Amino acid sequence: MTLISIILYLLYTVLMFILLIRLSSFIAATALLGIPLLFVLMIPDQSVDFLSYQHAVLGDGLIPINNLHILLFIWSAMLAIILYTEFITWYLGRVEGEAEESGSPEEPLIGDEGGFPGELE
């Protein structure tokens, strides 16, 4: 079951990255949350068995690591990546849009008006 879990989570993560890069972040976020929810609604018994499978126990038996915990980790990491890319896209688009709207050439830097210091004309 551990090997099946690893393969399924790797395929799930690769699919999310492909959707994020090739299509859009909205589709990737929708699929990120929608695929596991659809499986839970379509085949609830097998999904609950898969998500409750225990991989390890930490802290002298106090902290179990189930497939559900791994899914939550993947969700949080992928949602953070999606939100980060959306923010960067918005920020870069805003900065480029402001430069194009001004229409005026950039002002020269301090010291560029007269050339280099010590330069003879």
C-alpha positions in Angstrom: 0.0 0.0 0.0 2.9 2.3 0.6 4.2 2.0 -2.9 0.7 2.6 -4.3 0.4 5.7 -2.1 3.8 7.0 -3.4 2.8 6.5 -7.0 -0.6 8.1 -6.6 0.7 11.1 -4.8 3.5 11.6 -7.4 1.1 11.4 -10.3 -1.3 13.8 -8.5 1.5 16.3 -7.8 2.9 16.1 -11.4 -0.6 16.5 -12.8 -1.1 19.6 -10.7 2.2 21.1 -11.8 1.3 20.4 -15.5 -2.1 22.1 -15.0 -0.4 25.0 -13.3 2.2 25.5 -15.9 0.3 24.6 -19.1 -3.2 25.8 -18.4 -3.9 28.1 -15.5 -3.6 28.4 -11.8 -7.4 28.5 -11.4 -7.8 25.1 -13.1 -4.9 23.7 -11.1 -6.5 24.9 -7.8 -9.9 23.5 -8.8 -8.4 20.2 -9.8 -6.2 20.2 -6.7 -9.2 20.3 -4.4 -11.8 18.7 -6.8 -10.1 15.4 -7.6 -9.8 14.0 -4.1 -13.3 15.3 -3.2 -14.7 13.6 -6.3 -13.1 10.3 -5.4 -14.5 10.5 -1.9 -18.0 11.2 -3.3 -17.8 8.5 -6.0 -16.1 5.7 -4.1 -16.3 6.6 -0.4 -15.3 3.2 1.2 -12.1 2.8 -0.8 -11.3 6.5 -0.5 -11.7 6.4 3.3 -9.6 3.2 3.5 -6.9 4.8 1.4 -6.8 8.1 3.3 -6.8 6.4 6.7 -3.9 4.0 5.8 -1.2 4.6 8.5 2.4 4.9 7.2 4.2 5.7 10.5 3.7 6.5 14.1 5.9 9.2 15.7 6.3 10.2 19.3 5.9 6.8 21.0 2.6 6.1 19.3 1.1 9.6 19.8 1.3 11.0 16.3 0.1 8.8 13.4 1.0 9.7 9.8 -1.8 8.8 7.5 -2.4 9.3 3.8 -4.7 12.1 4.8 -1.9 14.0 6.4 0.2 13.6 3.3 -2.7 14.9 1.2 -3.0 17.9 3.4 0.7 18.6 3.1 0.5 18.4 -0.7 -2.6 20.7 -0.6 -0.9 23.3 1.5 2.3 23.2 -0.6 0.6 23.4 -3.9 -1.9 26.1 -2.8 1.1 28.2 -1.6 2.8 27.8 -5.0 -0.4 28.7 -6.8 -1.0 31.8 -4.7 2.7 32.8 -5.0 2.6 32.6 -8.8 -0.7 34.5 -8.9 0.8 37.3 -6.8 4.0 37.4 -8.8 2.0 37.6 -12.1 -0.2 40.4 -10.7 2.8 42.3 -9.4 4.8 42.0 -12.6 1.7 43.0 -14.7 1.1 46.0 -12.5 4.7 47.3 -12.7 4.8 46.8 -16.5 1.4 48.5 -16.8 2.4 51.6 -14.9 5.6 52.0 -17.0 3.6 51.8 -20.2 0.9 54.2 -18.9 3.4 57.0 -18.1 4.6 57.2 -21.7 7.4 59.5 -20.7 11.0 58.4 -21.1 12.8 57.4 -18.0 14.7 60.2 -16.3 18.4 59.9 -16.4 20.1 58.7 -13.2 21.9 61.1 -11.0 25.3 61.8 -12.5 24.3 60.7 -16.1 23.6 64.3 -17.2 27.2 65.4 -17.4 28.9 62.1 -18.1 31.3 60.4 -15.9 33.0 62.4 -13.1 36.4 63.6 -14.2 35.6 63.1 -17.9 36.9 66.0 -20.0 34.7 67.3 -22.8 
